[in-house]
Amino acid sequence: MRRVNRWISVTLAAVWFAAVAPSAAVAQSVVRGPYLQSGTPTGVVVRWRTDVATDSRVLFGNAPGSLTSAVDDAASQTEHEVTLSGLFPNTVYYYAVGTTTKILAGNDPSSFFLTAPRVGKSKPTRIWVLGDPGTADADAAAVRDAYYAFTGTRHTDLWLMLGDNAYPRGTDSEYQAAVFDMYPTMLRKSVLWPTFGSHEGRSANSVTQTGPYFDIFTLPRNAEAGGVVSGTEAYYSFDYGNIHFIVLDSFGSDRSPRGPMLSWLQADLAMTTQDWIIAYWHHPPYSKGSHDSDTEVPLVEMRQNVVPLLEQAGVDLVLTGHSHSYERSFFLDGHYGTSSTLVPAMILSRADGRPTDNGTYQKPTEGPSPHLGAVYAVLGSSGHTSGGALNHPAMFVSLNVLGSLVLDVTGNRLDATFLDSIGGIRDTFTIFKDPQTEAESTSGAPGVFAAAAGQSVEAKWEPVAGGKCEVKNESTNDKARGTVQVPATSAAPSNHLECKVTSTTPGFMTVAVGDILCVDVNSSANAVTPAATASCATPAAVPAKTLRVRDVTGTTGTQDFSLTEVETQDD
């Protein structure tokens, strides 16, 4: 892991204990959080609530017990909000929160965050999506627990709430029960990006940006996380890696074509060049669940006024809630009227989106291009279900089932999984952008990487056993992928990780140490050679940010390549 104690304006951890101890008569404890907001490649906002007013401190570093940097706020308050800046992209930091005299929470293995990757940089990204989850009951807990079991040790990079996050009025106490008491572990390690729902609108006002929703969340009104300045926390955008997210307010903001929100939306869409565009808000443009998109004004206006702008800009996926069901569309474009106006030409693919069935959804370009198709998903069943006709003709599947959506985005591929409340997979779909670049090399790792010296190579991996790894030739787009494992030989250094491709596939093995990546290949057998791992070049022998390809049994010798980037914390 990279060193993190590089900021000029930090206070060393020792200062924490040098300050005067507080009065023992005054209770000081965290009653909400900590939770993470507005994450970027170089920063994050840490928030928490205390039972009495205190000053604020966030202590952070590269391991629990080694939190060597701090940021303070001297103001005495119960609602604490501290911004950390100057961080490294795609890097894990452990942290603690408290006062300038003591730690109140954190400084343990579960209190950490992973900064976002550099904007435009692809990395394997897991996103958890909850719609209408705010019931604060056993159903919401079952959906939560099913996802926790599904993802296991795989880190959730970010998570989204699609509105109606706390029933029935979105008050502070209802948010405590439905969000902070329901998802405490996820809140302290993954940034939550919410949108405003109809029930939030019963206690908060989008126009004035007042009420519990706006008090609880810190959202990027000034484009702090990418995109274009919106000037409001009611709607905003942000970037994560090669994904551009657009968050709209379908309840309290003006939905008219020339209103402030849609004017901002057009400017924001015009600025992004990201590979993926994912938009989300509360009211669905297509639904025949507990709400009807043919007749209800917010749903009609979002379909008529917003969807054409998004499709012209090349949107890939639209996520909504409000109807308490799961509905997932075909690959659509140009359907702006009622359900009866859908014609076959508006369904760009009759495939089910599943690689194992009759085909994925494919778009011929990686970046945003107009009218190439999008998937629309209604995910309003993360807290309860309410039925409905569930017969909208634009939908490929409609289910009156509790659940949440899992998105996995890697490079030019997006995989979606609808997971029910008992852990069953009830729907999946995949979208490819520029699918020809997805094909793996057929020549095997030696043919891919033993090329001209000085060729640009990208390497990335998840530094945990069972994670994913990939080495890519940037000039040819050839890739070799595998699974991270503990070294097969006991002679390998203990801090090495290997990237192994199955023995039935032309493969390679990698060993990662800090900024160095080493690959052993067998150009004669074109196969994995586990026994060679221990003899792979030692860190001292390989310059930092270098990929060394070492031929172990074929044409002997080594060759070095300049890495465009080594992501030592891909997850």
N, C-alpha and C positions, 0 to 999 in steps of 0.2 A: 504493500500500500504506500501511496505517496505520503510524504510528510505534510502535516497540515498546519504546523505552527509557523506560518510565514507572514502573518499580518502585522503591520506596524502598529495598528490601533487596538491591540488586544491587551488584556490584563492576564498575567500569568496566574496559574491555578493557586500558587502559594499565597497570593493576596487574599484569596477566599478565606483562608484560615487565620490571616493576620488581623482581620477586622475585629471590632469589638463585638462580643457575643450579645445577642438580643436578650431582653428581659425574659426570664423563665415564666413570668406570669402571663405573657402574651402568646396565645396559640398561633401557630403558623403552619398551615398545611394546604396542599393542593386539593381543591374540590372539583376541578374540571381540567381535563387534559393531563399532560401537555398534548397539543395537536399542531400539525404542520399545515402551512398555508403558502400559496404563491411560490412554489418551488421553481427555480431556474438553474441553469448550468453552474452559476457561481453564487447562488444564494438561496435562502429559505427564510420564511417567517415562522417563528416559534411562539405559540400562544398558550396561556394557561390561566386559571383562576385560583385565587387563594381565599381563605376564609376571612382574613383580615388584610388591611392595606399594608404592603411592604414595597421596598424597592425591588428591582428585577435583575437577575443575572442568568445568562445561558453560558454554560461551560461546555467546551467541546474539544474533541481530539480523536486520535486514531485507534483508541481502544478504551474499554471501561477501565477506570483507575488510572488512565493516562490522558486526562482531559486538560490539556496544557494551554488552551486559549479560551478567552471569555469576552463577552459583550455585556455591558451594564446599561441600565436605565435607572437614574437616581430618583425618578418620580415615585411617590408612594401611591399605590393603587391596588385594587383587587383584580382588575383585568389587565393581564400582562401580555405585551406584544413586543418581541425583540426580533429585529432583522439581522441575520447573519449575512455577510457579504465577503467577497474576495476568496471564495471557495474554489476548489478544483472541480471541473465537470466530471460527472460519472464516477464519483468517489464516495465511499462510505465514511460517515462521521458518527461517532458516538457522542451523546450529549447528556447534560443534566440541567434542570432548572431549579431556581430558588432565589435566595436573597444574596446580598453581598456578605452575609455572615454564615450561611449554611445551605447545603443542598436539601431541597424538598422532594425532588423526584428525579429518577434517572440514574445515570452512572452505572448502568447494568447492561447485560447483553441484548436486552429487548428494546433499549432506548437508542435508536440510531436513525439516520436517514441516508438515502443515496441521492446525491445531486443528479439533476437531469444531464443527459449527454449534451455535447455541443450542438447547437441548432443546425439542423440539416444533416446531422450525423446519424446514420442508421445503427440501431442496436436492438437486440431482442427485447421487446417491451410487453409487459403484461398489464392489462387494464381491467379493473373490476367495475361493473356498471350495475347500479341499483336504481330502480324506478318505484316511486311511491312506497318507500320502505318504512315510513314513520309511524307504524302501529305500536311499537314498543312492546310487543307481545311474543308469544311462543312461535308464531309463524315467521316473524322477522328473524328471530333467533335461529330457527331451523334453516332459513335461507343463508344466514351468515355462517352457520356451522358447516353446512354442505360445501360452501366455497372454501372455508379454511381447510377442510379435509381434502378437497380437490387440489388446491394449490400447494399444500404441504409446506416444504421449506423453500419453494420457489417464491422469491420476493415479488410483491405487488408494487409495480413502479408508480402507479397512480390510480386513483379511483374516483368515480363520478357518481353524483346523485342527481336525478332527473326531476326533482321537485316533489312537493308533498313529503318532505323529509321528516316532518314531525306533525302528527295529528293531535287535535282537530284544527288548531289555529296557528300552529307554528310559534307558540310562545316560548320564552326562555326555559321554563320548567319542562315543557313538552320536548324541546330539543335535548334537554339533559337526559330525559328518559329514553328517547327514541334514537339519539345519535351518540352522545357521550357515554352513557351507561351501556349502550348496545355494542359499540365498536371501539373500546378503549385501546386495544393493542394495535389495530390498524391505524387509528388516528395518530399514534405517536411515532409511527415509522414510515407512513406513506402519505403524500400530500392529497388532500381531498379537494376536488373541484366541483362545487354544487351549481345548480340552477334554481331559479325562483319558480315555485309552483302556486297553484290556486289556493292551497291552504296556508302557505306563507303569506299570501296576500290578505289574509284575515287579520294579521297583526303587524304587517310591515307595508311600507309604501315605496314602490319603485321610483316614483317621480322625485320624492324628497329624500330617498335613500335613508329612511328612518325605520326603526322597529327592530325586533330581535334578529331577523335574518341578517341585516346589515351590521348589527352590533357583533354578531358571532363570527362572521367570516371576513377575512382580509383578501380581497380580490383585486386583480390588476387593472384598475381603471385608467392608468396612464401607460399602458403597454409595457409594464415592468417585466412581463414574461413573454414578450413577443407580440407581433401583430400591430394594429393601429390603435392609437389612443381612443377610447370610447368616452372617457369623461364620467363614467358611472360604473358602479359595481353591479348594476342590474343586468348588464350584458357586457361581454368582454371576449377576448381571444387569448390564446397562449400557444406556444410551441413546445413540443417535447420530441427531441431527436428530429426525425424526418416527418413528423406528424404536426399538422396545424389543426387545433381545436377551436371551434367557434361556439360560444355559449350565449344563447338568446333568451329573452324574457318574453314569453308568450302570454303572460297574464297582465302585468301592470304597465308595460311600456307600449307606446304607440306602434301599432302594427301596419300603419298605412305606408304605401310605397315611397312617399316623400317625407316620412317622419324621420326623426333623429336616428332611431335604431336601424332602419333599413338603409339610410344614407351611409351610416357608419359601416354597415355590413358590406355594401358595395365597395367602399374604399379598402376595407380589410381584405376582401377577396382579391382585389386587384393587386395587392401588394405581395401576397404569399406565392412562393415558388416551391413549397414543400411537396414531397412525394404524395402525401396523403392529406385529405381534408375530411375531418369528422366533425359534424355539427350536432348539437343537442339542445333541446328545450323541453318544455313540459307537455304542451298540447299537440297530439299527433295529427299530421296531415291526412293520414289514412287510418281509419279504425271503424270496426263494427263490434267493439267490445262493450264495456259499460258506458261508453260515450260514442256518439255517432258523428263521424267527420263530414257527413253530408249536410248536417243541419246546425251544428253548434258553431257560433260565430268565431271564437278564437281558432278553432280547428280549420274552418273554411279559410279564414284570412291568412293563416300561416301557409296553407297549401297554395293559395292563389298569389300571394305576395312574396313569400320567402322562397319557396321551392324553386320557382323559375330562376331566381338570382343564383341560388346554389348550384343548380344544374348547369347554368351557363358558365359558371366558374370551375366546374369539374368536381363537385362534391362526390365522395365515395360512399359515405355511410352517414345516415341520419338516425339519431336515437331520441325517443320520446317516452313519456309515461302517460299518466292521467287515466286512460282505460286500464282497468285492473285485470290485465290478461297479457299473454305473450302473442304478438302477431308479427310475422316477418314476411317481407314482400319478395316478389320476384325482382329481377334486375330491371329497374324502371327508368324511364325518361319521358317527360312531356305530359304527365297525367296531372292536370291542374283543375279539373272539374269534379263533379260528383262521381260516385262509384259507377253509375250507369253509363258514364261517358268513356270508360276505359275501353280502348280498342287494342287489337293484337300488336299494332306497331309500337305501342307504348311499352310493351314488355320486350326488352332487347334480348333476353335469353330465357328460354323455357327450362333451362337446366335447374337442378335443385341446389346448385352451389357446392355440392359435396364431391371431393376428389374420388371417393370410393364408389359413388353412384353414377350419375349421368353428367358430371362435369362441374368444374368451378366457374365462377364469374371472372371474366378477363377483360382488361382494358389495355389497349395497345401501347400506351405511353406511361412513363413513370410519373411525370409531373402532372399538374392540373390541366386537363383538356376538356372542352365543353361537350356535354350531351353524350357521354360514353357509358352512362348507366350508374345507378346507385342502389343500395339496399336501404330500406326504411324499416326500422324495428321499433315496435311498441313494447316497452318493458315495465309496465305498471303493476307487476305482480310480485314485487319483492317484499310486500307486507301483508297483502290480502288479495283475494280474487273476487270478482263480481260478475262474471259471466258476460252475457250479451249474445247477439246472434253469431258473432265471430265468422262472418261470411263475406268479408270484403273481397271482391274479385282480384284486387292487386296483391293479395297475400298468398304466399306459397304455403304457409303453415299458420294456424291460429289455435292457441291452447289456453284453456282456463286452468292454468297451473302456476303455483308459486315458484319463483326462481329468480335468478340473476344471470347476467351475461358476462362472459369472460372473453376478452379480446387479446389476441397475441399477434403482434405486428413485428415482423422481421424482414427488413429490406423491402422488397417489392411484393410481399405476401402478407395478407391479413386473414387470420383464422378466428372465427367467432363460435362460441359454444354456449348454448343456453342450458344452464344447470338447474335442475329442480331442487326442491327443498329436502330431498332425501339422497341427493348425490347422483341422480340419474341424468344422463345426457339426453335431452329431448330434441335438440336441433343443433345442427352445425352448418356453417357455410364458409367458403373461402373466396377471397378476391385476389387476383393477381394483377399487378401493374407491369406492363411490358414483359409478358411471361417468358419470352425467349431467353431473357437473362437469368432466369431461375434454373435453367438446366445445369446439372452438375457436369464437370469435366468427365469425358469418357476415357481420357488418356491416363488417368491416375495421377496421384500427387507428384511423382517425379517429373512427369511431362509438363505438369502445370507450373511447378515452381522452380525447376532447374533450368531457368531461362537466362537471358542475357544479364550480366552483372549490372547493378544499378536500377533494375526494374522495380517499380513501386509495388509494394505488397501491404495489405492491411490484415491485421490479426486481431481477433477479439475472442474473449471467453468469459464464462461465468466462473469465478474462482471458488466453486464448491463442487464436491463430488456429485455427479449426476447432472451437472449443468451442461449447457451447450457450448460448442466452440467452433470457430470457423477461421480459415485462412483464405484470403482472396487475392488473386492476381489482379491489381487495379487496371492493368493495361488490357487484359483479355476478358475480365469478368469471370474467369474460371474460379471455382470454389472447391474447397474440400472441407467437409464438416464432420464432426464427431461428438463424442460425449466425454466430458471431463471425468477423470478418475484419479484415484490415488496411484502413485507410481507402482508399476508392476514389480519392480525390483527393489529389494531392501537397500541396495547400495545408493539409490537415488536420494538426493537431499530431501529432508523432510518437508521443506517448503515448496517443493516442486509439485506441479499438477500436470497430468498427461491429457492429451486430446486424442482419443482413440476412435478410429473408424473400424467397423466390423471387418473381420478377417475375410469375409466373402466379397468385400469391396476394395478396389485399389485404394490404398490408404497411407496414413502417416501417423506419426506420434509427436506430440509437442510437449515441451517442458517450459513452464512459465516461471520466471523469477523477476519480480519487479518490472522494470522496463525492458526485459530481455525475453525473447522467445526463440527457442531452439527446436528444430524439426529433424528427426531421423527418418530417412527413407531408404528403401531398397530398390534401386533402379533395375536390378536383374530380375528379382521375383515380383517386383511391383506390389509389395505387400507390407503389412505392418510387421515390425521386428521389435517386440517388447523387450527382449534381452539387451537391446542396444541402448536403452534409455540411460543407464548409469554412465555410459561413455560419451553421452552428448556433452558438448562444450560447456565448461563451467562458466558462471557469470563473469568472472574476471577475463575470460578469453573472448567474450563477445561484447562489442561496443553497445552501449545503451541504444535503444530504439533500432535494433538491428534484428533481422530474421536470418538466422544461419541454417542453411540446409546442409545436412551432413549425409552423404551417401555411405551406408554402412557395409554393403556387400557387393554392390555393383561397381560402377566406375568410381573408384575411391576419390575422396577429396571433399572439400567444403566450398560453399559459395554464399556470400553475404548479400543481402538486399536491404535497401533503406525502407524502413517502415513509415507509412504515412501517419499512423497513430497506433499506439498500443494501449488498449483499454484494460487497465489492471483491475478495474472493478466494473465489469459489465452488468453486474446485478447484485 
